[in-house]
Amino acid sequence: MAPIYIGVDFHSRQQTICYLKTETGELVISELQHHDKEQVRAFYQQFQGQVSIGLEASGYSPWFEAMLERLGHEVWLGDATEIRRRARWRQKNDRRDAELIWDLMVHNEFPRLHQPLPESREVLRMLRYRQKLIKLRTMSKNSLQAIAMQAGLAKGKQLFTAAGQAQFQAAEMSAVLQWQREHWLELLKPLNQQLLETMVWCKTQSKDDVSIQRLRTHPGIGLLTSLCLLHTLQPISRFRNQRKVVAYAGFDPVIRSSAERATYLGISKAGSRLLRYLLVEAVHTAIRYDQDLKRFYKRLAERRGRPKAKVAAARKLLIRAYIMLRDEIDYAEFRRRAVAARLVPTRSRAH
């Protein structure tokens, strides 16, 4: 039985479908409304055999992808920018978009994106959720610090100790500030509890995982960073070299050059924002305990400034993690290999 390709222009409330009816050779284009999920499931259930459904990657299609996977169909997620760039016409509408996706699939030109495994998707969702909770907690604490300073208390981190809270409660302030203080403190309680629950969940996911244990031997790489690294990059075999990993994570430099002029626009930021954030945060600890990384950071900070030095050190940290995952080694073995490589004479390396 020949494979069946279905191009889908997916929206939050509806989708436009394009597929070839093998019995008549007719190209069929139809629409489905998402308010009736049973109708959508029944439509795709009629296709049997090797069925591939292509659509642009979006943040509101997970329910649709899960439904197709339960039916045994293969889901292809495509790069929306690349799909539009390959259009052979100027007009753009839902019917043409669905036909374009189908045409790219049939001619093996569909810019397919990597899809993490279901368990990896769940871990990354939890990490993103935790990051949002941290932002809310940070905003709450900053607001409480502002209220405390208006009341003449400049306690810093000590504000959230038992003694600091006692002074905060006893401080004189207006009725409005008192009201805000109580509500911000009430908001902090469930946030702290939810953050604790997410950490327990993450520890459960990493239990007995050898790859996580290896990554955590590197200074600065903790539980959350190692989870994000593993579930973002795996399978590690899909990266041919270090440059591919750097580009996938969005740490590759953007350069615009013309004739003899070249302009550096910073990093591309094309990959996971969460992964980049966690790696930059991990650098603060890594440069304290890894002397090579520390020397690299200080040398670059003197020339280009601390922000750029942190990003460059985070890129190095990513490459190290990639090597550790690829070669299945821990930090001690990585260091031993690095020392051995430095001891090899330059002439021997050339040969």
C-alpha positions, 0 to 999 in steps of 0.5 A, a space after each residue: 500500500 502506497 504511503 498517504 500524505 496529508 498536508 494540514 494548515 492548522 489553526 486554533 479553531 479550525 484546520 484546512 486539509 489537503 490530500 490525494 484520493 488514491 482511488 480517483 487521483 483527485 486532490 481533495 481540500 476540506 476543512 474541519 472545525 475543532 469544536 467537534 473533536 470526535 468529528 476530527 478523530 473520525 476523519 483521520 481514523 478513515 486512513 489506514 496504512 502508512 499515514 503521514 500528517 504534516 503541519 507547521 510547528 505551533 504551540 496549540 497543536 499538542 492535543 492534535 498531535 497526541 490524537 494522531 499518535 493514538 491513531 497510529 499516524 506519523 506526525 511531521 512538524 515543519 519550520 513555518 519560516 522555511 515552509 513559507 520561503 519555499 512557496 511558489 506563489 505570492 498569494 497566501 490563504 489556508 487552502 494554498 498553505 495546506 496544498 503547499 505542505 502536501 506538495 513539500 511532503 510528496 516531493 521530500 522537501 518538507 523542512 521537518 523539525 525534530 520532535 522530542 520523545 513524549 517523556 522528554 516533552 513532559 520534562 521540558 513542559 515541567 521545566 518551563 512551568 517551573 521557570 514561570 513560577 520562579 518569575 512570579 516569585 521573583 516579582 513578588 519578592 521584589 515588590 515586598 523589598 520595595 514596600 520594605 524600603 519605603 518603610 525604612 527597612 533595607 534588609 536585602 535577603 535578610 527580609 525573608 528570614 524569621 527575624 526580617 519578617 518580624 521587623 517587616 510586620 512591625 514596621 510602620 506604613 500606610 494602610 495601602 502598603 499594609 494591604 499590599 504587604 499582606 497580599 504579596 506574602 499570601 501569594 508567596 506561600 503557594 508559590 513556594 509550595 508549588 516550586 517545592 513540588 516541581 523540584 520533587 517531580 524533577 528529582 523523581 524523573 532523574 532518579 537512576 538516570 546515568 546520563 543525568 548523574 554524569 552531567 551533574 559531575 561537572 561544576 555548575 551543572 545541577 539537576 534542572 540544567 542536566 534535565 534540560 540538556 538531556 531532554 533537549 539534545 537527545 538523541 545526541 547522535 543526531 548532531 554531527 559535530 559541536 557546531 551543530 549543537 551550538 547552532 541548535 541551542 541558538 549560541 551561534 553568532 549572527 554575521 552580516 558581511 558585505 565586501 570587506 565589512 563584517 557586522 557581528 549581531 550577537 547570537 542567533 537565539 534560535 533554540 531553546 530559551 530555557 536551555 540558554 538561560 540555565 546554561 548562563 546561570 550555571 556559568 556563575 558556579 562553573 567558573 568558580 570551580 573549573 580553572 580553565 573556564 575561569 581563565 577563559 571567562 576572565 580573559 574575555 570579560 576584560 576584552 568584551 565585558 561580562 555579559 558577552 563573556 557569560 554567553 561565551 562561557 555558556 557556549 563552552 559549557 554546552 559543548 562540554 555537556 555534548 561531549 560528555 553525553 556523546 562519549 558517555 563520560 563524566 567530568 573527571 574523564 573529560 578533564 583527563 582527556 583535556 590534559 592528555 590532549 594538551 600534553 601531545 606535541 603540536 607536530 604529533 597532532 598535525 600527523 
